[in-house]
Amino acid sequence: MIPSAWKEFTLFRRAEFLSPRDLCQRALALSALFLLAHLAGWREYTSILNGTIGSVALGWNFSAFLGVIYICLYLGSVLLVPIFLLAAGLLTLWQAAGGRPNWTGAVKTRQIPLPGAS
């Protein structure tokens, strides 16, 4: 049984695909995975880039695997997390301004009359 405090915690509720909440959840998940990999010490396994292995005890293949995972998580946190957060912010502003996609994918926007146009 889930405690009532976790039921109230809405950050991890399922969100609509590519909504601002979904983008923030993806950014948070990617950051958390990178943090776990960094705290686990997988950074030393990135030495496969210069041809050495991070740990002799683990073997070359597993060291290379951990190094590639760490590099992918690092690049994801450096490249994707800011993009996700900027996209979430822009999407939130756009939706607050009145532009909302409908079920057909077309965009509904406000019609602003131009001065002098009849």
C-alpha atoms as an extended CHARMM CRD file, in Angstrom:
* protein
*
       118  EXT
         1         1  MET       CA              0.0000000000        0.0000000000        0.0000000000  PROA      1               0.0000000000
         2         2  ILE       CA              1.3300000000        3.4080000000       -0.9830000000  PROA      2               0.0000000000
         3         3  PRO       CA              1.3960000000        5.9810000000        1.8230000000  PROA      3               0.0000000000
         4         4  SER       CA             -0.9280000000        8.9200000000        1.3220000000  PROA      4               0.0000000000
         5         5  ALA       CA              1.9950000000       11.3610000000        1.0980000000  PROA      5               0.0000000000
         6         6  TRP       CA              3.2320000000        9.6620000000       -2.0870000000  PROA      6               0.0000000000
         7         7  LYS       CA             -0.2620000000        9.7480000000       -3.5890000000  PROA      7               0.0000000000
         8         8  GLU       CA             -0.2470000000       13.5230000000       -3.1760000000  PROA      8               0.0000000000
         9         9  PHE       CA              3.1790000000       13.8470000000       -4.8300000000  PROA      9               0.0000000000
        10        10  THR       CA              2.1470000000       14.7610000000       -8.3690000000  PROA      10              0.0000000000
        11        11  LEU       CA              5.5740000000       15.2040000000       -9.9330000000  PROA      11              0.0000000000
        12        12  PHE       CA              5.7430000000       11.6110000000      -11.1310000000  PROA      12              0.0000000000
        13        13  ARG       CA              2.1700000000       11.2180000000      -12.3190000000  PROA      13              0.0000000000
        14        14  ARG       CA              1.7140000000       10.1700000000      -15.9030000000  PROA      14              0.0000000000
        15        15  ALA       CA              1.6940000000       13.1650000000      -18.2210000000  PROA      15              0.0000000000
        16        16  GLU       CA              0.5480000000       13.6550000000      -21.7850000000  PROA      16              0.0000000000
        17        17  PHE       CA              3.3180000000       12.9290000000      -24.2950000000  PROA      17              0.0000000000
        18        18  LEU       CA              5.5210000000       15.9920000000      -24.9370000000  PROA      18              0.0000000000
        19        19  SER       CA              3.5640000000       18.1970000000      -22.5600000000  PROA      19              0.0000000000
        20        20  PRO       CA              5.5480000000       20.5880000000      -20.3590000000  PROA      20              0.0000000000
        21        21  ARG       CA              5.1870000000       18.1860000000      -17.4150000000  PROA      21              0.0000000000
        22        22  ASP       CA              6.4020000000       15.2670000000      -19.5530000000  PROA      22              0.0000000000
        23        23  LEU       CA              9.4500000000       17.2030000000      -20.7270000000  PROA      23              0.0000000000
        24        24  CYS       CA             10.3160000000       18.1920000000      -17.1460000000  PROA      24              0.0000000000
        25        25  GLN       CA              9.8800000000       14.5900000000      -15.9840000000  PROA      25              0.0000000000
        26        26  ARG       CA             12.2150000000       13.3660000000      -18.7210000000  PROA      26              0.0000000000
        27        27  ALA       CA             14.8110000000       16.0080000000      -17.8190000000  PROA      27              0.0000000000
        28        28  LEU       CA             14.5970000000       15.0650000000      -14.1460000000  PROA      28              0.0000000000
        29        29  ALA       CA             14.8770000000       11.3340000000      -14.8750000000  PROA      29              0.0000000000
        30        30  LEU       CA             17.9040000000       11.8190000000      -17.1240000000  PROA      30              0.0000000000
        31        31  SER       CA             19.5770000000       14.0310000000      -14.5250000000  PROA      31              0.0000000000
        32        32  ALA       CA             18.8770000000       11.4880000000      -11.7810000000  PROA      32              0.0000000000
        33        33  LEU       CA             20.3440000000        8.6460000000      -13.8610000000  PROA      33              0.0000000000
        34        34  PHE       CA             23.4730000000       10.6800000000      -14.5650000000  PROA      34              0.0000000000
        35        35  LEU       CA             23.7990000000       11.5520000000      -10.8820000000  PROA      35              0.0000000000
        36        36  LEU       CA             23.5560000000        7.8750000000       -9.9220000000  PROA      36              0.0000000000
        37        37  ALA       CA             26.1540000000        6.8940000000      -12.5170000000  PROA      37              0.0000000000
        38        38  HSD       CA             28.4720000000        9.6650000000      -11.3390000000  PROA      38              0.0000000000
        39        39  LEU       CA             28.0880000000        8.7190000000       -7.6800000000  PROA      39              0.0000000000
        40        40  ALA       CA             28.7160000000        5.0760000000       -8.5750000000  PROA      40              0.0000000000
        41        41  GLY       CA             32.1170000000        6.1140000000       -9.9500000000  PROA      41              0.0000000000
        42        42  TRP       CA             31.5410000000        5.2300000000      -13.5820000000  PROA      42              0.0000000000
        43        43  ARG       CA             33.4970000000        8.3000000000      -14.6770000000  PROA      43              0.0000000000
        44        44  GLU       CA             36.7620000000        6.3980000000      -14.3840000000  PROA      44              0.0000000000
        45        45  TYR       CA             35.5460000000        3.9610000000      -17.0420000000  PROA      45              0.0000000000
        46        46  THR       CA             35.5100000000        6.7220000000      -19.6700000000  PROA      46              0.0000000000
        47        47  SER       CA             39.2360000000        6.1060000000      -19.9960000000  PROA      47              0.0000000000
        48        48  ILE       CA             38.2960000000        3.7080000000      -22.8250000000  PROA      48              0.0000000000
        49        49  LEU       CA             38.3750000000        6.8020000000      -25.0270000000  PROA      49              0.0000000000
        50        50  ASN       CA             42.1610000000        6.8700000000      -24.8660000000  PROA      50              0.0000000000
        51        51  GLY       CA             42.6190000000        3.0970000000      -25.0520000000  PROA      51              0.0000000000
        52        52  THR       CA             43.0090000000        2.1480000000      -21.3870000000  PROA      52              0.0000000000
        53        53  ILE       CA             40.5510000000        0.2790000000      -19.2000000000  PROA      53              0.0000000000
        54        54  GLY       CA             39.0420000000        1.6380000000      -16.0070000000  PROA      54              0.0000000000
        55        55  SER       CA             39.2720000000       -1.5340000000      -13.9690000000  PROA      55              0.0000000000
        56        56  VAL       CA             41.3320000000       -4.6480000000      -14.5160000000  PROA      56              0.0000000000
        57        57  ALA       CA             39.0860000000       -6.6070000000      -12.1530000000  PROA      57              0.0000000000
        58        58  LEU       CA             35.9810000000       -6.0140000000      -14.2710000000  PROA      58              0.0000000000
        59        59  GLY       CA             37.5820000000       -6.7710000000      -17.6060000000  PROA      59              0.0000000000
        60        60  TRP       CA             37.8120000000       -4.7810000000      -20.7920000000  PROA      60              0.0000000000
        61        61  ASN       CA             34.3000000000       -5.4760000000      -22.1230000000  PROA      61              0.0000000000
        62        62  PHE       CA             32.4240000000       -4.5210000000      -18.9620000000  PROA      62              0.0000000000
        63        63  SER       CA             34.6280000000       -1.4570000000      -18.4160000000  PROA      63              0.0000000000
        64        64  ALA       CA             33.9020000000       -0.3460000000      -21.9620000000  PROA      64              0.0000000000
        65        65  PHE       CA             30.1730000000       -0.9130000000      -21.4130000000  PROA      65              0.0000000000
        66        66  LEU       CA             30.1290000000        1.2080000000      -18.2530000000  PROA      66              0.0000000000
        67        67  GLY       CA             32.1900000000        3.9030000000      -19.9740000000  PROA      67              0.0000000000
        68        68  VAL       CA             29.8040000000        4.1000000000      -22.9210000000  PROA      68              0.0000000000
        69        69  ILE       CA             26.7910000000        4.2520000000      -20.5790000000  PROA      69              0.0000000000
        70        70  TYR       CA             28.4040000000        7.0790000000      -18.5940000000  PROA      70              0.0000000000
        71        71  ILE       CA             29.2960000000        9.0180000000      -21.7450000000  PROA      71              0.0000000000
        72        72  CYS       CA             25.7350000000        8.6610000000      -23.0850000000  PROA      72              0.0000000000
        73        73  LEU       CA             24.2610000000        9.8170000000      -19.7740000000  PROA      73              0.0000000000
        74        74  TYR       CA             26.7050000000       12.7310000000      -19.6190000000  PROA      74              0.0000000000
        75        75  LEU       CA             25.9200000000       13.8830000000      -23.1420000000  PROA      75              0.0000000000
        76        76  GLY       CA             22.2150000000       13.4490000000      -22.4620000000  PROA      76              0.0000000000
        77        77  SER       CA             22.4140000000       15.5700000000      -19.3430000000  PROA      77              0.0000000000
        78        78  VAL       CA             24.4910000000       18.2600000000      -21.0510000000  PROA      78              0.0000000000
        79        79  LEU       CA             22.5880000000       18.3730000000      -24.3400000000  PROA      79              0.0000000000
        80        80  LEU       CA             19.0650000000       17.0480000000      -23.7960000000  PROA      80              0.0000000000
        81        81  VAL       CA             18.1730000000       18.3100000000      -20.3100000000  PROA      81              0.0000000000
        82        82  PRO       CA             18.5320000000       22.0170000000      -21.2080000000  PROA      82              0.0000000000
        83        83  ILE       CA             16.6070000000       21.4460000000      -24.4410000000  PROA      83              0.0000000000
        84        84  PHE       CA             13.7920000000       19.6750000000      -22.5750000000  PROA      84              0.0000000000
        85        85  LEU       CA             13.5750000000       22.4500000000      -19.9790000000  PROA      85              0.0000000000
        86        86  LEU       CA             13.6470000000       25.2460000000      -22.5550000000  PROA      86              0.0000000000
        87        87  ALA       CA             10.9950000000       23.4610000000      -24.6210000000  PROA      87              0.0000000000
        88        88  ALA       CA              8.8150000000       22.9990000000      -21.5440000000  PROA      88              0.0000000000
        89        89  GLY       CA              9.1180000000       26.6850000000      -20.6850000000  PROA      89              0.0000000000
        90        90  LEU       CA              8.3420000000       27.8250000000      -24.2320000000  PROA      90              0.0000000000
        91        91  LEU       CA              5.4250000000       25.4090000000      -24.5030000000  PROA      91              0.0000000000
        92        92  THR       CA              4.0270000000       26.6540000000      -21.1950000000  PROA      92              0.0000000000
        93        93  LEU       CA              4.2740000000       30.2740000000      -22.3520000000  PROA      93              0.0000000000
        94        94  TRP       CA              2.7040000000       29.4200000000      -25.7090000000  PROA      94              0.0000000000
        95        95  GLN       CA             -0.1820000000       27.5990000000      -24.0840000000  PROA      95              0.0000000000
        96        96  ALA       CA             -0.7080000000       30.4660000000      -21.6340000000  PROA      96              0.0000000000
        97        97  ALA       CA             -0.9000000000       32.8830000000      -24.5770000000  PROA      97              0.0000000000
        98        98  GLY       CA             -3.8010000000       30.9290000000      -26.0220000000  PROA      98              0.0000000000
        99        99  GLY       CA             -2.2490000000       28.6570000000      -28.6270000000  PROA      99              0.0000000000
       100       100  ARG       CA             -3.3670000000       25.1110000000      -27.9370000000  PROA      100             0.0000000000
       101       101  PRO       CA             -3.2390000000       22.1260000000      -30.2730000000  PROA      101             0.0000000000
       102       102  ASN       CA             -6.5480000000       20.3880000000      -30.8540000000  PROA      102             0.0000000000
       103       103  TRP       CA             -7.0850000000       16.6740000000      -31.4320000000  PROA      103             0.0000000000
       104       104  THR       CA             -6.3740000000       16.9280000000      -35.1780000000  PROA      104             0.0000000000
       105       105  GLY       CA             -2.9640000000       18.4520000000      -34.5840000000  PROA      105             0.0000000000
       106       106  ALA       CA             -3.9720000000       21.8350000000      -35.9930000000  PROA      106             0.0000000000
       107       107  VAL       CA             -3.1310000000       24.8520000000      -33.8910000000  PROA      107             0.0000000000
       108       108  LYS       CA             -5.7780000000       27.1690000000      -32.4910000000  PROA      108             0.0000000000
       109       109  THR       CA             -4.5060000000       30.7080000000      -32.0430000000  PROA      109             0.0000000000
       110       110  ARG       CA             -6.1490000000       34.0000000000      -31.2490000000  PROA      110             0.0000000000
       111       111  GLN       CA             -7.0160000000       36.2510000000      -34.1660000000  PROA      111             0.0000000000
       112       112  ILE       CA             -5.6370000000       39.7270000000      -33.5320000000  PROA      112             0.0000000000
       113       113  PRO       CA             -7.0370000000       42.3380000000      -35.9120000000  PROA      113             0.0000000000
       114       114  LEU       CA             -4.4470000000       44.5450000000      -37.5610000000  PROA      114             0.0000000000
       115       115  PRO       CA             -4.8820000000       48.3080000000      -37.1910000000  PROA      115             0.0000000000
       116       116  GLY       CA             -6.3530000000       49.8470000000      -40.3170000000  PROA      116             0.0000000000
       117       117  ALA       CA             -7.5480000000       46.5020000000      -41.7160000000  PROA      117             0.0000000000
       118       118  SER       CA            -11.2490000000       46.2240000000      -42.4280000000  PROA      118             0.0000000000
